[in-house]
Amino acid sequence: MPDSIGTLFFKDKQVKLLLTLNDTPREWHIADLAKEANVTYIHTTKFVNKCEEMGLISTERHGRIKRLYLTDKGTAVAKEIVTTMGKVTNNSKEEPKKKEEPQQPKKEA
């Protein structure tokens, strides 16, 4: 993810976490996800709890360990982020349109 796009429109760490869950089909635990996304454990825990409240992630407790799963809603949000980032990245490669300079009225002699 280009730094300028990620930080301009999205919170970089949250996007990394959500896309890591979406892009890597495996059983995730908070510690593993934090390590993979290069985000602190505390930040990942807070993010997972908030996403669970919003219905983006579901968790299953097995003793002290939480297993993390993206819900259908979470998968849809992740896909929309990827789509939006792609659109912004593709548009940034286009040449900016030049503005036409207003013509000065001609002076009469």
Steps between C-alpha positions, in 0.01 A plus 500: 500500500656832402563708811338814364175323406475293818561786736294746301175301491536213744662430834802298396515256793131417490513439126803273543322296763175465306673417172730250669196318633339514157802409287643212698272199538602348831395484863597828665573582862549859617873457564558343157300769323687776685834351405404443135364855457790650701261663748514489880303237688306765695403688184393176333288402802319835501445480124364143520262595781368801305461293181316234696258765631444616140445147370813492282679228697372207698703331770497163670659460840706190566629544852704818504536507122258672261470371146416774251283475192381764255125506466331543163465869585872521586593333173281744307662798676849365427413458132363855485821637653709315241274624219511859623876493546536364147287778355692770684836348405402468133368856485816640656700377200298708256640829382329791673289706266642840425281790586436738220628842587236767461585727215562861580275741317681677219579864558369739245753738357 
